[in-house]
Amino acid sequence: MESFSYVDIFATKGIEYIIVMAFLGGFIYFSRYLAHRGKEAAAEGRNLGVIDYFRVPDGYLFHQGHGWLRTEPGSVAIVGMDDFAQKLIGKVDSIELPEVGFRLSQGEPGWSLISESRRVPMLSPVEGVVVAVNHDVLRSPDLLKQDPYGRGWLFRVRAGKLSRDSSNLLSGKLARSWMKNALDRLQPASTENIGPVLADGGTPIEGIAKAFGGERWDELARKHLLTNGE
């Protein structure tokens, strides 16, 4: 006589139920973890001051000619060019910086960028005397693209009227709003120029003036850097 083994189907279903519940619990936990990390990442983005395609970090003052200023003790300030400016110009072949001892005026030409044999001046965000220049960026202009707010700094200035000059600059939310609208002020010479630099309907992020302005890109760049009369 054959023997039969008894299987408790209710116990089997109970095990399956436990497995399903464990799976659902793990899925919910993992989903909440991802959502939490997403919020953290967004907060980190805000702290870094990432506005669309242009970096606008905290602790910097911005001139409307797209130069930046960072103050140091002893009425000394570090000067550089912002992320919009480097993406507007694109690849920079060389930089012309003022010599140590040169006196700058706020809102007047302070340095120039050379790209494709064309010279584009930029305005100084501060008045003062140059006390140091960044020789690394002179040797490697790519630092402007890699780290415009760090290793891509341009020169140091001893500024006797730093408080007055700083009051004419933008910072915080105002700077972010201004930078966010900077691209909207660009007008392409023709729609044919912008096609190659648009990715999936996005915004061009490097060499904008060359894409928008065509052969007259340097004029467009000077216009948005406020040096079109230079």
Disulfide bonds with the S-S distance in Angstrom:
none
